[in-house]
Amino acid sequence: MSIFRPLSVIALACGLVLSGSAMADAASEAEGLRIATARKDVNRGWVNTVATITMTLRNAQGQEAVREMRVKTLEVPTDGDKALTIFDSPRDLSGTAFLSFSHIDAPDEQWIFLPAIKRVKRISTSNKSGPFLGSEYAFEDMTSFEVPKFTYDLLGEREYQGDAVYLLEQIPLDEFSGYSKQIVWIDKAHYRPRKVEFFDRKGAPLKVLEFDNYQLFDDEFWRPMRSFMYNLQTQKSTELITHSLVFGTELEESDFDSNSLRRAR
């Protein structure tokens, strides 16, 4: 018997295995995209919100710094959302205002007004991985989630605090992102993000973000009333507690203007 016949059979079998693996990868990527799209789709139509939030920063020794702020957000149906954050305390931060324009297929735009120097500073796209006012949130964390900003892969399914969840790997497409990847835990019942694991540019675990105390507004929109970001490398953390959240306010596009940021109230 010729040696070439069994070798050709082996080669054919290996080819089938590789094709099956490629098909499985494509299926997990397609399912990942479906889940990410569903996460976005269930959160459309909220128009605008105004929230009052307490931000608590803790260092590795447990010492705290507390900040009070208001966050106004505007849904942009054809693009990413807009958000205006105004700090009311402590005194050295009072009047500080941060404006963020998220985009679907273009770099996000961000500005910050610092009362101490009385000027509006634009955040460079290359600096988006930097810390947001000393917190464990980066500037890029302060933008809305937009599906085209990542590639996706469904890693599997787990249980989180008694709920069935998807484990979704998402890789940022932005070359200036401070993350090599994120693993998002999304509950299967409502497509709400429950936890996000962030990995630094070297692929090492960097931070973990947890969302708790979800509440349903207008019988349609789920919002976490507590968010907790923990830095695995420094043991520092930032906690956000939402005290009030109002939908359908009288906010307009003109309320989100970088030219009038120093007069934001």
TITORGU-946432 format. One line per 10 residues: number of its first residue (from 1); their letters; for each residue x, y, z of C-alpha. Coordinates in pm, 1 decimal. Each point is the difference from the previous one (the first is absolute). Example, Ala and Ser with C-alpha at 12.3 -4.5 7.8 and 13.67 -1.06 7.14 Angstrom:
<rs>
1 = AS = 1230.0:-450.0:780.0 | 137.0:344.0:-66.0
</rs>
This chain:
<rs>
1 = MSIFRPLSVI = 0.0:0.0:0.0 | 129.5:342.9:-85.4 | 96.9:215.5:299.1 | -158.7:300.3:-166.1 | -356.7:-121.7:43.1 | -7.0:-15.7:384.3 | 190.8:328.2:21.2 | -255.4:166.3:-223.9 | -280.0:-132.5:218.9 | 172.6:138.2:310.1
11 = ALACGLVLSG = 48.7:336.5:-169.7 | -365.4:9.5:-98.5 | -107.0:-83.2:354.7 | 221.0:276.2:141.4 | -148.0:241.1:-248.7 | -348.9:-85.7:119.1 | 104.0:57.0:360.8 | 146.5:337.1:-83.2 | -308.6:96.2:-196.0 | -218.2:-105.1:292.2
21 = SAMADAASEA = 209.9:208.7:238.1 | -19.7:300.2:-230.2 | -375.2:-44.7:-22.5 | -26.2:-13.7:379.4 | 205.5:320.3:30.1 | -222.2:173.8:-253.5 | -311.0:-115.9:185.4 | 126.5:128.1:338.3 | 93.8:333.0:-159.3 | -342.7:30.7:-163.8
31 = EGLRIATARK = -174.7:-86.0:325.8 | 221.3:250.2:182.9 | -102.5:271.8:-242.3 | -364.5:-96.8:41.1 | 21.4:30.9:378.8 | 180.3:336.5:-18.7 | -259.4:128.8:-247.0 | -284.4:-120.1:223.1 | 162.3:176.4:296.9 | -9.0:324.8:-195.6
41 = DVNRGWVNTV = -346.7:-51.3:-150.3 | -177.8:-52.0:333.8 | 133.3:337.0:111.5 | -137.3:224.4:-273.0 | -262.6:270.9:26.5 | 81.3:144.1:343.8 | 51.6:351.5:-152.3 | 178.2:166.6:295.3 | 71.9:-29.2:372.4 | 121.7:205.8:295.7
51 = ATITMTLRNA = 167.4:-174.5:293.2 | 149.0:100.9:334.4 | 295.7:-217.6:91.7 | 252.2:-38.8:278.9 | 349.4:-107.0:-103.0 | 219.2:-151.9:272.5 | 369.7:-54.2:-63.6 | 190.1:-241.5:227.4 | 372.6:-57.2:5.4 | 173.4:-327.8:88.5
61 = QGQEAVREMR = -11.1:91.2:370.3 | -376.7:62.0:-8.4 | 17.1:379.4:29.5 | -292.7:168.4:-174.5 | -66.7:313.2:-203.6 | -363.7:77.4:-79.6 | -131.5:201.4:-294.4 | -354.0:107.1:-84.6 | -98.2:43.0:-362.6 | -285.2:25.3:-245.6
71 = VKTLEVPTDG = -1.8:-183.5:-330.5 | -218.1:102.6:-292.3 | -23.2:-234.2:-298.9 | -154.2:35.0:-342.6 | -79.4:-287.5:-234.4 | 108.0:57.6:-359.4 | -187.0:-258.8:-212.9 | 234.8:29.2:-297.5 | 327.9:12.9:195.6 | 148.6:-54.6:343.2
81 = DKALTIFDSP = -152.3:172.5:302.4 | 100.6:329.5:161.9 | 68.0:48.8:370.3 | 68.5:301.0:220.7 | 142.0:-53.4:349.5 | 4.0:290.0:247.3 | 179.0:-25.3:335.8 | -162.6:177.6:294.5 | 244.7:-102.0:274.1 | 255.7:-2.2:150.3
91 = RDLSGTAFLS = 80.5:368.2:-18.0 | 318.9:-40.7:-203.4 | -194.6:-187.3:-270.0 | -324.9:196.0:12.6 | -87.0:135.9:-344.0 | 216.2:-249.6:-185.5 | -192.7:-115.6:-307.0 | 72.0:-290.0:-232.9 | -162.6:-41.0:-340.7 | 14.0:-317.6:-207.0
101 = FSHIDAPDEQ = -123.9:-66.0:-353.5 | 3.4:-368.9:-85.2 | 12.5:-102.5:-364.2 | -73.1:-322.5:-185.1 | 259.1:15.9:-276.4 | 226.1:289.5:100.0 | 223.2:83.9:299.8 | -194.3:116.1:305.1 | 26.0:367.8:95.9 | 51.5:117.7:357.7
111 = WIFLPAIKRV = 54.9:332.2:174.0 | 48.8:102.3:361.5 | -37.4:340.8:165.4 | 232.8:56.0:295.0 | -107.9:301.6:212.3 | 343.9:30.3:160.6 | 155.2:101.1:-331.8 | -324.2:130.5:-152.3 | 41.1:-176.5:-329.4 | -154.6:-279.1:-203.3
121 = KRISTSNKSG = 241.9:-277.1:-89.1 | -62.5:-251.0:-275.1 | 95.6:-357.9:85.5 | 231.6:-137.0:-266.8 | -105.8:-326.0:-160.0 | 343.7:-140.2:82.0 | -55.8:77.5:370.9 | -338.2:-171.6:37.4 | 152.2:-281.7:207.5 | 95.9:248.4:273.2
131 = PFLGSEYAFE = -189.6:15.1:333.2 | -317.8:206.0:18.1 | 69.0:261.3:270.9 | 208.1:-237.8:210.0 | -260.7:-276.9:3.1 | 41.2:-360.7:-109.8 | -214.6:77.6:-304.9 | 188.9:95.5:-315.2 | -122.3:271.0:-234.0 | -95.3:-272.2:-248.1
141 = DMTSFEVPKF = -225.0:-156.1:265.4 | -205.2:319.5:3.0 | -148.2:-57.0:-345.3 | -307.9:-191.4:-108.9 | 20.7:-360.5:-113.8 | -12.2:-20.5:-381.3 | 4.3:-336.7:-178.8 | 237.3:87.7:-291.1 | 279.1:97.7:242.4 | 89.5:-364.0:72.6
151 = TYDLLGEREY = 31.4:-347.6:-140.8 | -180.5:-273.7:194.5 | 35.2:-362.3:97.2 | -234.5:-201.0:221.2 | 218.4:-185.4:250.9 | -279.0:-193.9:166.0 | -276.4:21.4:257.4 | 23.2:18.4:378.1 | -201.7:89.2:307.2 | 43.0:332.7:178.0
161 = QGDAVYLLEQ = -177.4:76.5:327.2 | -264.2:-257.0:-83.5 | -62.1:117.0:-358.3 | 101.4:-164.1:-326.9 | 248.6:217.1:-188.8 | 195.0:8.9:-323.3 | 377.1:47.9:13.1 | 79.0:228.0:-288.3 | 352.1:94.2:-103.3 | 18.4:337.4:-172.6
171 = IPLDEFSGYS = 318.2:140.8:-149.2 | 23.6:376.7:-57.6 | 68.7:107.7:-356.5 | 137.6:337.8:111.8 | 378.7:-4.7:-10.4 | 12.0:246.0:291.1 | -207.3:-211.7:235.7 | 170.8:-85.0:327.6 | -148.1:-350.3:-13.6 | 104.1:-304.2:-200.2
181 = KQIVWIDKAH = -338.1:-159.3:68.3 | -302.4:-0.7:228.7 | -206.7:-293.5:121.0 | -358.9:107.5:58.4 | -244.3:-204.2:208.3 | -347.1:63.4:-148.6 | -315.1:-148.7:151.1 | -206.6:-207.7:-239.1 | -336.7:123.9:125.4 | 41.0:373.0:-65.8
191 = YRPRKVEFFD = 339.6:38.7:-175.8 | 128.7:216.9:285.7 | 375.6:19.9:61.1 | 67.1:-138.4:348.4 | 377.8:-1.0:8.9 | 288.6:105.8:-224.8 | 356.9:-127.9:25.4 | 257.9:233.1:-155.6 | 342.6:-111.3:-122.2 | 288.1:240.8:-56.7
201 = RKGAPLKVLE = 191.9:35.5:-324.0 | 233.4:-281.6:101.7 | -293.6:-232.9:55.3 | 22.0:-0.8:380.2 | -314.1:36.6:216.7 | -39.5:370.0:83.3 | -343.3:88.2:142.1 | -337.8:-148.2:82.4 | -323.3:197.9:-30.3 | -313.5:-125.3:174.7
211 = FDNYQLFDDE = -356.9:125.7:-49.5 | -247.1:-47.5:285.7 | -348.4:96.3:115.0 | -162.4:20.2:-341.9 | -330.8:185.0:-8.5 | -258.8:11.6:-277.2 | -112.6:342.6:-122.3 | -307.6:71.8:-211.9 | -64.9:-377.3:-8.7 | 273.3:-27.5:-261.8
221 = FWRPMRSFMY = 347.2:125.2:89.7 | 225.8:-174.4:249.0 | 264.0:208.3:176.3 | 254.9:-102.3:267.7 | -20.2:224.9:304.6 | 347.9:-107.4:111.5 | 317.8:-51.1:-201.1 | 328.7:-109.6:153.4 | 333.5:12.6:-182.7 | 290.9:-179.9:167.1
231 = NLQTQKSTEL = 358.1:25.6:-121.3 | 165.4:-340.7:36.9 | 349.8:141.7:-42.9 | -17.0:289.2:250.5 | -284.5:-113.9:231.8 | -167.2:338.7:-45.7 | -372.5:25.4:-69.7 | -274.0:238.8:-106.9 | -364.1:-43.7:96.6 | -290.1:179.5:-167.3
241 = ITHSLVFGTE = -334.3:17.8:180.7 | -296.8:144.0:-190.1 | -243.4:172.6:235.3 | -252.1:124.5:-255.0 | -57.0:-60.4:-368.8 | -262.2:182.6:-206.3 | -96.5:-87.4:-357.0 | -166.6:224.9:-257.2 | 127.4:336.3:119.8 | 6.4:320.3:-203.9
251 = LEESDFDSNS = 361.4:-43.2:-106.4 | 80.9:99.9:-355.5 | 293.7:-28.2:-238.0 | 103.4:357.0:85.6 | 59.5:-102.4:363.7 | 301.2:-201.5:-116.3 | 228.1:267.9:-140.7 | 376.7:6.8:47.7 | 5.6:375.8:-58.7 | -220.8:64.0:303.6
261 = LRRAR = 149.7:-268.9:221.2 | 139.5:252.4:249.6 | -357.8:120.2:61.8 | -145.3:-347.0:51.0 | -234.6:-23.5:299.0
</rs>
